[in-house]
Amino acid sequence: MTRGFSEASSLADGTTLRPEVCVVGSGAGGAVVAFALASAGLDVLVLEEGGHFTKADFHMREDEAFPDLYQEAGARATKDLGVTILQGRAVGGTTVVNYTTCFRTPDRVLEHWRKVHAVHGLTPEVLRPHFEAIEERLNVREWPLDDSNLNNRLLYDGCQAIGLTAYSTRRNVKNCFKSGYCGMGCPVDAKQSMLVTYLPDAVAQGATVLARCRVDRLETAGARVARAHCTVMGEDGYSPAGSRLLVEAKWFVLAAGGIGTPAILIRSGLGGGMVGRRTYLHPVAGVFARWKQRIEPFYGPPQSVACHALAERGQRVGLFFEAAPLHPVIMAIATAGFGADHRRVMADLAYYTGHIGLAIDGFHPEEPGGTVTVRPSGAPLCDYPLRARIWEALREGLRVLIRADLAVGAERVITGHDPPLSFTSERDLAQLDRAPMDVGRIGVFSAHVMGGCKMGDDPKAAVVRSEDLRHHQIENLHVIDGSVFPTSLGVNPQESIYGLAHLMGQRLAQAWRRAG
């Protein structure tokens, strides 16, 4: 097999590969861990179900990007279709298509995990040097407020106008030319995703990244994983090519994300207990505001402003607010209605902002989150009932955003209800209290999948232990991705995954190097 970046289709049917370490998934967790292990001299193989695309393939077209770069072509949804889930599926994972927003794990979240979920040893002091290393490598810097686009600047001004503090976010970009098309892959490699940073770094240290290789199941022998059974995927990324591979390794790391990792464990007969439970999404509902001036929400840094003023609301579900870029397909899907009304909104796309409220789920006993299971075909299925506490938070989020947009001059604000609600002054807010908040009556989205293989030192209440994220029952299996989070984060998750993976990668490298 060719070292470096390679395609699974280049291997003969039935090939058995024997690296020292097999990492399943090439996103925020898998790429960082692969680099740490390869740098320690270990023979590392990274398996990725999606294709290997580079800047030459990124044409800033939604009709190409969604089939190529997203799970289920961007149509992944929860069991009841109540939440659309946007996740990446390519070499580099979701980091290839996210909006570059970087936050460290909040201190209060780490403390909650310690007190409630028996997560020990993850403190701000322990994680700080790992966040600093990640931020240096990925050029994470605060984006200047004066360089924000109008979509973001109006969110900032609106929040300030109603008494909520907003601020500029930090972004992992270098020489960004502000196209606004981050969600379709960066055509100039300005986004410092895993595709252009830690994966090439790992390859330079001798690792191999094998694209279009789906891990169907792990075969165990006693308390160890013996091998991974894999299917080679075709060029469309969804149909099997007809070939199969085996991977035998000393150690296995699952980094397939909050839906993919639990699904692999379940297909492997390693389900039960907490596997696939406590899945959290940061459910999102948003508003679209029509302005007199051109906004062009499809151009410019997509998420350069945020507001966390309502992240802690006592016993109620917390909220944070961001701006979402609006491209034609996203806008067409997110805007309810049909016919002339829908056409009118789409024709005026350049005059709209898109502002969103994200619910911070998982911090209350009445928020058990969702579950991940598998369909008869083996494909993953996420069930996430939107309970009353979440609906209350989303309704309050809409109220805040409507007030914020109107306060700084929006002509009209519409919601994602079907049919849409329309607001031209705060006097109209009474209709929001009467509006239905239910599946199918308002669009809800998520791009943040967390939990499903929670960490913790109680083997009855967790899948992996805190110290090294090793599976409680399987001694050569580790899970290093967002699935190990016991709750949601209340911030965009990519940097939390990077930092945790950097810490655990170093720990595993030291342990495995000693083990020979």
ABEGO torsion letter per residue (X at the ends): XBBEBBBAAABBBGBBBBBABBBBEABAAAAAAAAAAAAAGBBBBBBBABBBBBAAABAGBAAAAAAAABBGGGABBBAAGABBBBBBBBBGEAAAABAGBBBBBBAAAAAAAAAAAGBBGBBAAAAAAAAAAAAAAAGBBBBBAAABBAAAAAAAAAAAAAGBBBBBBBBBBBGBAGAGAAAAEBAAGABBBAAABAAAAAAAAGBBBBBGBBBABBBBBEABBABBBBBBBBAAGABBAGBBBBBBBABBBBAAEAAAAAAAAAAAGABEEABGBGBBAGBBBBBBBBBABBAGAABEBABABBBAAAABAEABBBBBBBBBBBBAAAAAAABBEBEAAAAAAAAAAAABBBBBBBBBBGABAABAEBBBBBBAAGBBBBBBBBBAAAAAAAAAAAAAAAAAAAAAGBABBBBABOBBBBBABAAAAAAAAABBBBBGABBBBBABBBEGBBBEABAAABABBAAAGBBAABAABBBBBAAABABBAGBBAAAAAAAAAAAAAAAAAAAAAAAX
